[in-house]
Amino acid sequence: MADGDTQASTDPADLVRRAIARARSAQQAWAATPAHARAAAIRRIRDAIVDRADELAEIIARDTGKTRLDALATEVMPAANAVAWYSQQAPRWLKDRKIAHSHFI
């Protein structure tokens, strides 16, 4: 496996367990990352989509039968725009805030 394990398993359940463990580990680091740094990471995803737009459009066209232009217009660029929007919203969504408590109980 790419994680350096010399006894690579092909058991699907084992592969899922390992993937979950890696995801949990990555989430802890992500949660500890400041909001501005998370937003910057999200912007880098947008940059990667834009930088590889032609390649992505070609793959989509080949896999779906769409034209390259259609793939660019309906999948690649909307994805880049969505990621850009999320990166702009991230600091607001991820900022610390006080949560009001209820007197119900």
MOPETA-V775236 format. One record per residue. RES is the residue in one small letter. SS is DSSP state (hx for helix, st for strand, lp for the rest). D_LAST is the distance of its C-alpha to the last C-alpha in Angstrom with 2 decimals. Layout:
# MOPETA-V775236
res={RES | RES}
ss={SS | SS}
d_last={D_LAST | D_LAST}
This chain:
# MOPETA-V775236
res={m | a | d | g | d | t | q | a | s | t | d | p | a | d | l | v | r | r | a | i | a | r | a | r | s | a | q | q | a | w | a | a | t | p | a | h | a | r | a | a | a | i | r | r | i | r | d | a | i | v | d | r | a | d | e | l | a | e | i | i | a | r | d | t | g | k | t | r | l | d | a | l | a | t | e | v | m | p | a | a | n | a | v | a | w | y | s | q | q | a | p | r | w | l | k | d | r | k | i | a | h | s | h | f | i}
ss={lp | lp | lp | lp | lp | lp | lp | lp | lp | lp | lp | hx | hx | hx | hx | hx | hx | hx | hx | hx | hx | hx | hx | hx | hx | hx | hx | hx | hx | hx | hx | hx | lp | lp | hx | hx | hx | hx | hx | hx | hx | hx | hx | hx | hx | hx | hx | hx | hx | hx | hx | lp | hx | hx | hx | hx | hx | hx | hx | hx | hx | hx | hx | hx | lp | lp | lp | hx | hx | hx | hx | hx | hx | hx | hx | hx | hx | hx | hx | hx | hx | hx | hx | hx | hx | hx | hx | hx | hx | hx | hx | hx | hx | hx | lp | lp | lp | lp | lp | lp | lp | lp | lp | lp | lp}
d_last={50.64 | 50.24 | 47.84 | 50.81 | 50.19 | 53.64 | 52.60 | 51.44 | 49.78 | 50.26 | 47.72 | 45.20 | 42.27 | 43.34 | 43.74 | 40.22 | 38.79 | 40.78 | 39.73 | 36.03 | 36.63 | 38.47 | 35.80 | 33.06 | 35.35 | 36.14 | 32.51 | 31.78 | 34.72 | 33.77 | 30.22 | 31.86 | 34.27 | 33.70 | 32.95 | 36.45 | 38.08 | 36.15 | 37.28 | 40.82 | 40.71 | 39.67 | 42.57 | 44.91 | 43.95 | 44.91 | 48.15 | 48.95 | 48.50 | 50.80 | 53.30 | 53.59 | 53.26 | 56.75 | 56.26 | 52.91 | 54.47 | 57.38 | 55.17 | 53.13 | 56.38 | 57.90 | 54.89 | 54.17 | 57.53 | 56.36 | 58.70 | 57.99 | 57.43 | 54.96 | 53.10 | 53.01 | 51.95 | 49.32 | 47.87 | 48.90 | 48.54 | 45.31 | 43.85 | 45.12 | 43.73 | 40.28 | 40.22 | 41.41 | 38.65 | 35.97 | 37.60 | 37.41 | 33.72 | 32.74 | 32.53 | 30.13 | 27.94 | 28.00 | 27.58 | 24.84 | 22.08 | 18.94 | 15.85 | 13.48 | 9.91 | 7.13 | 5.61 | 3.80 | 0.00}
